[in-house]
């Protein structure tokens, strides 16, 4: 489905990013796995698993919030792979807390990684993606960016910003045959949600019409659809993968 294409996935050492990297590799894409400093062992494991599908895979350490560092990594990826067709902006962090007690640092850090990080990679890779016959940019947003979430002023603002960024990029790049869409996951079963107190997880599940958390593979399947020719006439959209939570 993606044979011969190259995909760059940020935040790909675990969780949703890992699932997307492996799903794209399974379907023939070469993958550049971006990881945050300190996560090298996990990234190497993802790289090994991706390579088992017979594709080219490599890892790149990067703090996506840093403009020049991101530029250098993007240039290295292009030098190594020769081209880039697909970008998945998944890197993200949380610094949850009520707004009245949220520090400036906690707000800035989340905006810098979750929103500016996506801008940085789009900015530095777009000149290569527009050369692809069918370029794809996929931003991992969140239902928190659609409906807000108490205790996540920073995260919700960043993800809402990513949705606005998605729609603008879709309009700017449509003439170059580049589609840009966002995925808005709801409660997905990851290490992050597993760390939540049992009562919090039960309350979350009860609010979901399908009465269960989603899986990283279900998000990855949506990313695969958006990365492939199956979605050739879709751009500027936000696809919720949330079990009906945000209706």
C-alpha positions as CSV (number, residue, x, y, z in Angstrom):
1,X,0.0,0.0,0.0
2,X,2.9,2.4,0.8
3,X,5.7,0.6,-1.0
4,X,8.6,2.9,-1.8
5,X,7.4,5.8,0.4
6,X,9.2,7.3,3.3
7,X,7.4,8.3,6.5
8,X,8.7,10.4,9.3
9,X,7.0,9.8,12.7
10,X,7.7,12.0,15.7
11,X,7.3,10.6,19.2
12,X,7.6,7.2,17.8
13,X,9.4,5.3,20.6
14,X,6.2,4.3,22.4
15,X,2.4,4.5,22.5
16,X,0.5,5.8,19.5
17,X,3.6,6.9,17.6
18,X,5.1,3.4,17.9
19,X,1.9,1.8,16.6
20,X,1.8,4.2,13.7
21,X,5.5,3.6,12.8
22,X,5.0,-0.1,12.8
23,X,1.7,0.0,10.9
24,X,3.2,2.1,8.1
25,X,6.3,-0.2,8.0
26,X,4.1,-3.2,7.8
27,X,2.4,-1.7,4.8
28,X,5.7,-1.0,3.0
29,X,6.8,2.4,4.1
30,X,10.4,3.2,5.1
31,X,10.3,4.9,8.5
32,X,12.3,7.5,10.2
33,X,11.6,7.2,13.9
34,X,12.0,10.4,15.9
35,X,12.5,10.0,19.7
36,X,13.1,12.3,22.6
37,X,16.5,12.2,24.3
38,X,16.5,9.4,26.9
39,X,14.2,7.1,24.9
40,X,16.9,5.6,22.7
41,X,16.5,2.0,23.8
42,X,12.8,2.0,23.1
43,X,13.3,3.7,19.8
44,X,15.9,1.1,18.8
45,X,13.4,-1.6,19.6
46,X,10.8,0.0,17.4
47,X,13.4,0.3,14.7
48,X,14.2,-3.4,14.9
49,X,10.5,-4.4,14.7
50,X,10.0,-2.1,11.7
51,X,13.0,-3.6,10.0
52,X,11.5,-7.0,10.2
53,X,8.9,-5.9,7.6
54,X,11.8,-5.6,5.1
55,X,11.8,-1.8,5.0
56,X,14.5,0.8,5.7
57,X,14.2,2.1,9.3
58,X,16.4,4.4,11.4
59,X,16.1,6.4,14.5
60,X,16.8,10.1,15.1
61,X,17.1,11.9,18.5
62,X,15.4,15.2,18.6
63,X,13.7,17.7,20.9
64,X,11.0,18.7,18.4
65,X,10.4,22.0,20.3
66,X,13.7,23.3,19.1
67,X,13.6,24.9,15.6
68,X,17.2,24.5,14.6
69,X,17.6,21.1,16.1
70,X,14.5,19.9,14.2
71,X,16.0,21.4,11.0
72,X,19.2,19.5,11.3
73,X,17.4,16.2,12.0
74,X,15.1,16.8,9.0
75,X,18.1,17.4,6.7
76,X,19.8,14.2,8.0
77,X,16.6,12.2,7.3
78,X,16.4,13.5,3.7
79,X,20.1,12.7,3.2
80,X,19.6,9.2,4.5
81,X,16.3,8.3,2.8
82,X,16.5,10.5,-0.3
83,X,12.9,11.8,0.0
84,X,10.0,12.2,2.4
85,X,6.4,11.5,1.4
86,X,4.6,11.2,4.8
87,X,4.9,13.2,8.0
88,X,3.2,12.2,11.2
89,X,3.4,14.7,14.0
90,X,2.7,12.7,17.1
91,X,5.3,14.0,19.7
92,X,3.5,15.3,22.7
93,X,3.7,15.7,26.5
94,X,1.3,16.5,29.3
95,X,1.7,18.8,32.3
96,X,-1.8,18.6,33.7
97,X,-3.1,20.8,36.4
98,X,-5.9,23.3,37.1
99,X,-5.3,26.6,35.3
100,X,-5.3,28.6,38.6
101,X,-2.3,26.7,39.7
102,X,-0.6,26.0,36.4
103,X,2.9,27.4,36.1
104,X,4.2,29.4,33.1
105,X,6.7,26.7,32.4
106,X,4.1,23.9,32.4
107,X,2.1,25.9,29.9
108,X,5.0,26.8,27.7
109,X,6.5,23.3,27.6
110,X,3.3,21.7,26.4
111,X,2.7,24.3,23.7
112,X,6.3,24.1,22.6
113,X,6.4,20.3,22.2
114,X,2.8,19.6,21.1
115,X,2.2,22.6,18.8
116,X,5.5,24.2,17.9
117,X,7.0,20.8,17.4
118,X,4.5,20.1,14.7
119,X,5.1,23.5,13.1
120,X,8.9,22.8,13.1
121,X,8.7,19.5,11.3
122,X,6.1,20.8,8.8
123,X,8.3,23.8,8.2
124,X,11.4,21.9,7.6
125,X,10.0,18.9,5.6
126,X,7.4,20.6,3.5
127,X,9.8,21.5,0.7
128,X,10.5,17.7,0.3
129,X,6.9,16.5,0.9
130,X,5.6,18.8,-1.9
131,X,7.9,16.9,-4.3
132,X,6.1,13.6,-3.6
133,X,3.4,12.6,-6.1
134,X,0.9,12.4,-3.1
135,X,2.3,14.0,0.0
136,X,0.6,13.4,3.3
137,X,0.9,15.3,6.6
138,X,-1.0,13.8,9.6
139,X,-1.2,15.6,12.9
140,X,-2.2,13.7,16.0
141,X,-4.5,16.1,17.9
142,X,-7.0,15.1,20.6
143,X,-10.6,15.3,21.6
144,X,-9.3,17.6,24.3
145,X,-8.6,20.1,21.5
146,X,-12.2,19.9,20.4
147,X,-14.2,20.0,23.6
148,X,-11.6,21.1,26.2
149,X,-10.8,19.2,29.3
150,X,-10.6,20.4,32.9
151,X,-7.0,20.3,34.2
152,X,-5.6,20.5,30.7
153,X,-5.7,24.1,29.6
154,X,-2.2,23.8,28.1
155,X,-2.8,20.5,26.4
156,X,-6.2,21.4,25.1
157,X,-4.9,24.7,23.8
158,X,-2.0,23.0,22.0
159,X,-4.3,20.4,20.4
160,X,-6.8,23.0,19.4
161,X,-3.9,24.9,17.8
162,X,-2.9,21.8,16.0
163,X,-6.3,21.5,14.4
164,X,-6.1,25.1,13.2
165,X,-2.6,24.4,11.9
166,X,-3.9,21.4,10.1
167,X,-6.6,23.3,8.3
168,X,-4.2,26.1,7.3
169,X,-1.6,23.7,6.0
170,X,-4.3,21.8,4.1
171,X,-5.3,25.1,2.3
172,X,-1.7,26.2,1.6
173,X,-0.5,22.9,0.3
174,X,-3.6,21.6,-1.6
175,X,-2.3,23.0,-4.9
176,X,0.8,20.8,-4.5
177,X,-1.2,17.7,-4.1
178,X,-0.4,17.4,-0.4
179,X,-3.2,16.4,2.0
180,X,-3.0,17.5,5.6
181,X,-5.4,15.9,8.1
182,X,-5.6,15.5,11.9
183,X,-6.6,12.5,14.1
184,X,-8.2,13.3,17.4
185,X,-7.9,10.3,19.7
186,X,-10.1,10.0,22.8
187,X,-9.1,7.7,25.7
188,X,-6.6,5.3,24.2
189,X,-5.0,2.4,26.2
190,X,-1.3,3.5,26.6
191,X,1.2,3.6,29.4
192,X,0.0,7.1,30.1
193,X,-3.6,6.1,30.7
194,X,-2.6,3.0,32.5
195,X,-0.9,5.2,35.1
196,X,-4.2,6.9,35.9
197,X,-6.0,5.9,39.1
198,X,-8.6,3.1,38.6
199,X,-11.5,5.4,39.5
200,X,-10.5,7.9,36.9
201,X,-10.2,5.2,34.2
202,X,-13.6,3.8,35.1
203,X,-15.2,7.2,35.0
204,X,-13.6,7.8,31.6
205,X,-14.9,4.5,30.2
206,X,-18.4,5.1,31.5
207,X,-18.4,8.4,29.5
208,X,-17.6,6.6,26.2
209,X,-20.6,5.3,24.3
210,X,-18.7,2.1,23.2
211,X,-17.8,1.5,26.9
212,X,-14.1,0.8,26.4
213,X,-10.8,2.6,25.7
214,X,-9.4,2.5,22.2
215,X,-6.2,0.8,21.2
216,X,-3.1,2.3,19.7
217,X,-3.7,0.0,16.7
218,X,-7.1,1.6,16.1
219,X,-5.4,5.0,15.8
220,X,-2.7,3.6,13.7
221,X,-5.2,2.1,11.3
222,X,-6.7,5.6,10.8
223,X,-3.2,7.0,10.2
224,X,-2.6,4.3,7.6
225,X,-5.8,5.2,5.8
226,X,-4.8,8.9,5.8
227,X,-1.3,8.1,4.6
228,X,-2.6,6.0,1.7
229,X,-4.3,6.6,-1.6
230,X,-7.6,5.5,0.0
231,X,-7.9,9.0,1.4
232,X,-6.8,10.9,-1.8
233,X,-9.8,13.3,-1.7
234,X,-9.7,14.1,2.0
235,X,-7.8,17.1,3.4
236,X,-8.3,19.6,6.2
237,X,-10.3,17.1,8.2
238,X,-10.2,16.0,11.9
239,X,-11.1,12.4,12.3
240,X,-12.1,11.4,15.9
241,X,-11.0,8.0,17.1
242,X,-12.8,8.1,20.4
243,X,-15.6,5.5,20.7
244,X,-18.2,8.2,20.3
245,X,-17.0,10.3,23.3
246,X,-17.0,13.6,21.5
247,X,-20.3,13.7,19.6
